Amino acid sequence: MGVSERLWSLGKLNHVAIAVPNLESATALYRDVMGAKVSEVTPLPEHGVYTVFVELGNTKLELLHPLGEKSPIEGFLKKNTAGGIHHICIEVDNITEAVKQLTSSEVRALNPEPKIGAHGKPVVFLHPKDCNGVLLELEEA
Amino acid sequence: MGVSERLWSLGKLNHVAIAVPNLESATALYRDVMGAKVSEVTPLPEHGVYTVFVELGNTKLELLHPLGEKSPIEGFLKKNTAGGIHHICIEVDNITEAVKQLTSSEVRALNPEPKIGAHGKPVVFLHPKDCNGVLLELEEA
């Protein structure tokens, strides 16, 4: 009890995720027109997306395109037919403590129990209504 | 003519701009709940916004709130009442060449002539319809 101790810290911006209706033309924009280094297309069937990473030096853009019938970005692309920023991902050093403190501060987690994310690390998504309309992913770095 | 030369490069992600309906509660989320270092509220009357910067180590979030009657984020907040990601800003080393090449590749600029942005540097906004639904700001670093 007494003085509250901070048991976790926020780290770097890991990525900005952009849902795109056409993965090839989106990749071409960043690679051919803007000259960025981009990854190969990586299918992640267990997450329902194809991904392409765009390197920006200090962080990356993650282009997402639906894979399979129940992709988590299907609904987003129906509403945003041109595509759009789907979420941002910030690193934390202790995701269990982060979720504990956030939920006690009335910031809801969409999955209170961390799950393994697209990079093989534990992640939690926070409710956009509690984060100024932003879907915020926390990833244990 | 002949081999085309690349006369500019894409650099770091300078910031992710988030439009927020309540600047105090948005700042409190990042400062008090998440423990991030945040700036004072800075009014930028010539840009029609109040800003607060959230430091993330490798980049920053820029919280935006309308200032004055003709704020450029007023319409966005009417559509997105909870707030949301308004744009991302990527650095370039030569904004004039960047705009020249982008427009010749049919990526439209909202202001083809660079203007002085919120950080006192030349910026150009690219048309979201040509960038996968993302409002993309280029800033000469």
Interface residues (C-beta under 8 A of the other chain):
Chain A: R6 W8 S9 L10 G11 K12 L13 V16 I18 V20 P21 A26 L29 Y30 D32 V33 M34 G35 A36 L56 G57 N58 T59 L61 L63 N80 A82 G83 G84 I85 I88 I90 Q101 L102 S105 V107 P128 K129 D130 C131 N132 G133 V134
Chain B: R6 W8 S9 L10 G11 K12 L13 V16 I18 A19 V20 P21 A26 L29 Y30 V33 M34 G35 A36 L56 G57 N58 T59 L61 L63 N80 A82 G83 G84 I85 I88 I90 Q101 L102 S105 V107 P128 K129 D130 C131 N132 G133 V134
